[in-house]
Amino acid sequence: MSSIIPAELRYTESHEWVRANDDGAITVGITDHAQHLLGDLVFVEIPEVGRAVAAAESCAVVESVKAASDVYSPLDGVIVEVNEALADNPELINEDPYGEGWIFRLKTVAALDGLLDARAYEAIAVAEDEDDDGSLANPKLVE
């Protein structure tokens, strides 16, 4: 199974994806590649609404049967919404990482330009796979 990397999103080296929303906020989640690496998620610790975060600050945790992993804020901002559904259904991240599996929304004035585009993220994910045991197939860019 190969990972999906939507071309319209921005990414971080730590496997978060970012989608700009019409209201000026951004939606953040972990990539399909990251959820494949983690395996079946069993718990998500979401951040508090109103919390100010700095770029690269750990602000959430996803736990799978294999490991726990921090989720980092891609940009400076304030958490304005969290995905409450993940409390009862952490598997939403496995099932729909770019849709129902989003983790939090951030109000920010920072530009997304400093984040990775899909091709740059794909190169990181492919390089990681080559360093890995080969258990995760090469991610595929989706135009």
N, C-alpha and C positions, 0 to 999 in steps of 0.2 A: 504494500500500500504506500503510495507516495503522499507527501504533504502538499497542501494547497497554500499558495502564496498570492492572494489577490493583488493585482497591479495597482489598484486605486488607493491602497492603504500605505501608511508609513510604518517603519519598524525600528526597533532598538536592537543592539547587539545582544541584549539579555532576553530576547524573544518576546517582547511585548509588541502588539500592533496598536496603531492609532488611527482613528477615523475622525475627520473634522465633521462637526454637526452644524446644521443651519443656524443654531442659536449662539454660535461662537464657542461652545464647549467642545471638548473632544471626548470620544469614547475610547476606553483602553481595555484590552484583554490580552491573553497569551496566545501565541500563534499555534496553528495546527501542528507545526513541527514540535513545539514545546509539549503540547498535550500528548503527542505520540511518544515522546521520550519519557514522560512521566508515567504514562499508563493510566489505568482507571483511577479517576479522582474520587476521593472519599470525604474530603472536607475542604472548604474555602473560608479563610479568615478575611473578611472584607474590611476596608478602612471606614472610619467614621466620617459622616457627612459634616462638612465645615472644617475639616482638618487641612491645614496648609502643608504642602509637600514641596520638596525641592527636587529638581531633576536628578535622577539616579538614586533617589531615596526609597528604601524598602517601605511599602505601604500596604501590602496584602501578602497572604501566604496561601499557596495551593498545596494540598497534601494528597498524595496518591498511595497506593498500596506499596510502592517502591521507595518513595522519598517525599520530603517536604521541600518546597522551593519558594523563595521570595519572589514577589512581583514588585517591580520598581516603577516609580512614576517616570514617564518619558520626558516630562517638562516641569518647570516650576508652576504651581497653581494651587487651587483650592478644590477639594473633593466636593462636588455638588450633588452627586447621586451615586448610589451603589445598587448593585443587582441583588436585591433581597432574595430572589428565587434560588440563588446558589446555596443558601443555608440548608434548604431541604433537598436540593437537586444539584449537587456539585458536578454530576455527570453531564450537565448541560454544556460544560466546557469541552468535554470529549465529543459530544454529539454535534455541537454547533459553535465552534470556537469564535467565529466571526459574526455570529448573530446572537441567539439567545444566551450564549455563554460569555458575554461581555462581563467585565468585573466592576469597573467604576467609570464615572464621568468626571472630567476635570475642567474647571474654568481657568483659562490661561490667556495671557497676552503674548506668550512666546510663539514664534513662528515654527511651523512644522518643517521648514527647510533644512534644519540641522539634523533631522532624523533620516534614517536609511530609506531609500526607495526599494521597491520590490526586488529589483535585480541585485542590488547590493546585499540585501538580506538573504536572498537565494544563495549568493556566493558563500556567505558565512555558514548557512545551514548545510550546504553541500560539503564544505571543508570540515565541519564537525562530523558529518556522517563518515567521511573518509578516515577520520581519526578514531571513529567509534568501531564497534565490532560488526558493523554492517547490519544491525538489526532493524534499522530504519531506512527505508528506501529513499533515494534521492528526491528532494522536494521539487515540485513542478510549479513554475510561474504560470499564473492564469491571467491571460489578457482580457 
